[in-house]
Amino acid sequence: MIFFRNFTAPLWQMFAGEFLLLFCSLFYLAWWVVSFRPGSSGGPAGTFCIVAAFITGIAALALMSFSIHSLSQNSKGLPVWFILVGGAALFIVLLPVSSIVFHRQVTSELIIIHIWAILELSAIAVLHGTGRFGTGRTATLAALAGIATVVGLICYMLYYRLDKTASYRSGMIPLAADALVMTVFLAVLAIS
């Protein structure tokens, strides 16, 4: 098995961006574990983790956006704008659903869940459209990203309805699920 076969600059950007996004998720998870553990104040370790998550997340977003834009020029698959519009529409629908139906205070995690899903689905779509991913890999990765997004939204909606320990644990689930999806994505990209 050969890794990184015929990788172009946009593919390397995609790989590096996804790798940084994985680290963003892991730093965010570490921040959550340190800062939200019942009886914990977070302290300097929490501050370091959230700053590292922010920096790696912004860098990942930039690299993946450049890569997606570049690859979409030659993509014959689902247009990225379709994913962006669909994700924005879903976000607009979920804002009132979360606050009115679930009485959930809107927090940054809702937009983070959407940005992650849009970014992952856009990357998968352009990699399929350029022929890098076959139908099976595309469907598998899209399904994994979809499942992780739904799990994240469920945990988000239920967070304030749970007791302190359960809400602390449920806050880790989406981050771990996203990290798992990104690890699979990286492996599939490396061997495709």
C-alpha positions in Angstrom: 0.0 0.0 0.0 1.4 3.4 -1.0 0.6 6.5 1.0 0.1 10.0 -0.4 0.1 8.8 -4.0 0.0 11.7 -6.5 -0.6 14.3 -3.8 -0.8 17.8 -5.3 -0.4 21.0 -3.3 -4.2 21.3 -2.7 -4.3 17.7 -1.4 -1.4 18.4 1.0 -3.3 21.5 2.1 -6.4 19.4 2.7 -4.4 16.8 4.6 -2.6 19.4 6.7 -5.9 21.2 7.4 -7.7 18.1 8.4 -4.8 17.1 10.6 -4.9 20.6 12.3 -8.7 20.2 12.7 -8.1 16.9 14.4 -5.7 18.6 16.8 -8.2 21.4 17.3 -10.8 18.9 18.4 -8.3 17.2 20.7 -7.3 20.5 22.3 -11.0 21.4 22.7 -11.7 18.0 24.3 -8.7 18.5 26.6 -10.0 22.0 27.5 -13.5 20.5 28.2 -12.0 17.8 30.4 -9.9 20.2 32.4 -12.3 23.1 32.6 -15.7 21.5 33.0 -14.9 18.6 35.2 -17.0 19.0 38.3 -15.0 20.8 40.9 -12.3 22.0 38.5 -11.4 25.6 37.8 -9.4 24.8 34.6 -6.5 27.1 35.4 -3.5 27.6 33.0 -3.9 24.2 31.4 -7.5 25.1 30.4 -6.4 28.4 29.0 -3.5 26.8 27.0 -5.9 24.2 25.6 -8.6 26.6 24.4 -6.0 29.0 22.9 -4.4 26.0 21.1 -7.8 24.8 19.9 -8.6 28.3 18.6 -5.2 28.7 16.7 -5.3 25.2 15.2 -8.9 25.6 14.3 -8.4 28.9 12.4 -5.3 27.5 10.6 -7.3 24.4 9.7 -10.2 26.4 8.4 -7.9 28.5 6.3 -6.0 25.5 4.8 -9.1 23.5 4.1 -11.0 26.4 2.6 -8.1 27.1 0.2 -7.9 23.4 -0.7 -11.6 23.0 -1.2 -11.7 26.2 -3.3 -8.8 25.0 -5.4 -10.1 21.4 -5.9 -13.6 22.6 -6.6 -12.4 24.3 -9.8 -12.0 20.8 -11.3 -14.7 19.0 -9.4 -17.5 17.4 -11.4 -19.5 16.4 -8.3 -21.9 18.1 -5.9 -21.1 21.9 -5.9 -19.8 23.2 -2.7 -22.2 26.1 -2.7 -25.0 23.6 -2.4 -23.5 22.3 0.8 -22.9 25.9 2.1 -26.5 26.9 1.4 -27.9 23.7 2.9 -25.8 24.1 6.0 -26.8 27.7 6.5 -30.5 26.8 6.0 -30.2 24.1 8.6 -28.5 26.5 11.0 -31.3 29.0 10.6 -33.9 26.3 11.3 -32.0 24.9 14.3 -31.7 28.3 16.0 -35.3 28.6 16.9 -35.7 24.9 17.4 -33.0 24.9 20.0 -34.2 28.0 21.8 -38.0 27.6 21.5 -38.6 23.9 21.3 -35.7 22.7 23.6 -35.4 25.9 25.6 -31.7 25.7 25.0 -29.5 28.8 25.4 -27.7 29.3 22.1 -23.9 28.9 22.4 -21.0 28.9 20.1 -21.0 25.1 20.0 -24.0 25.2 17.7 -22.2 27.2 15.0 -19.0 25.1 15.6 -21.0 21.9 14.9 -22.3 23.4 11.7 -19.0 24.7 10.5 -17.4 21.3 11.1 -20.1 19.5 9.2 -20.0 21.9 6.3 -16.3 21.8 6.1 -16.1 17.9 6.2 -18.9 17.5 3.7 -17.4 20.1 1.3 -14.0 18.3 1.5 -15.6 14.9 0.9 -17.6 16.3 -2.1 -14.7 17.9 -3.9 -12.5 14.8 -3.3 -15.3 12.7 -4.8 -15.8 15.2 -7.7 -12.1 15.2 -8.6 -12.1 11.4 -8.5 -9.9 11.1 -5.5 -12.6 9.3 -3.5 -14.8 6.6 -5.1 -18.5 6.3 -4.3 -18.0 3.8 -1.5 -15.4 6.0 0.4 -17.5 9.1 -0.2 -20.7 7.5 1.1 -18.9 6.0 4.1 -17.2 9.3 5.1 -20.3 11.4 4.5 -22.3 8.9 6.6 -19.7 9.1 9.4 -19.7 12.9 9.3 -23.5 13.0 9.3 -23.7 10.6 12.3 -21.2 12.6 14.2 -23.1 15.8 13.4 -26.4 14.3 14.6 -24.8 13.0 17.8 -23.3 16.5 18.4 -26.6 18.1 17.9 -28.4 15.7 20.3 -25.7 16.2 22.9 -26.0 20.0 22.4 -29.8 20.0 22.8 -29.7 17.8 25.9 -26.8 19.5 27.6 -28.7 21.7 30.0 -31.3 19.0 30.7 -28.8 16.7 32.3 -27.2 16.7 35.7 -23.7 18.2 36.1 -21.8 14.9 35.7 -23.9 13.7 32.8 -23.7 17.1 31.0 -19.9 17.0 31.5 -19.7 13.6 29.9 -22.1 14.4 27.1 -20.0 17.5 26.2 -17.1 15.1 25.4 -19.0 12.8 23.1 -19.3 15.1 20.0 -15.6 16.0 20.3 -14.5 12.4 20.5 -16.9 11.4 17.6 -15.5 14.2 15.4 -12.0 13.2 16.2 -12.7 9.7 15.2 -14.3 10.8 11.9 -11.3 13.0 11.1 -8.9 10.2 11.9 -10.7 8.0 9.4 -10.8 10.8 6.9 -7.1 11.3 7.1 -6.4 7.6 6.7 -8.7 7.3 3.7 -7.1 10.4 2.1 -3.6 9.1 2.7 -4.3 5.8 1.0 -6.6 7.0 -1.8 
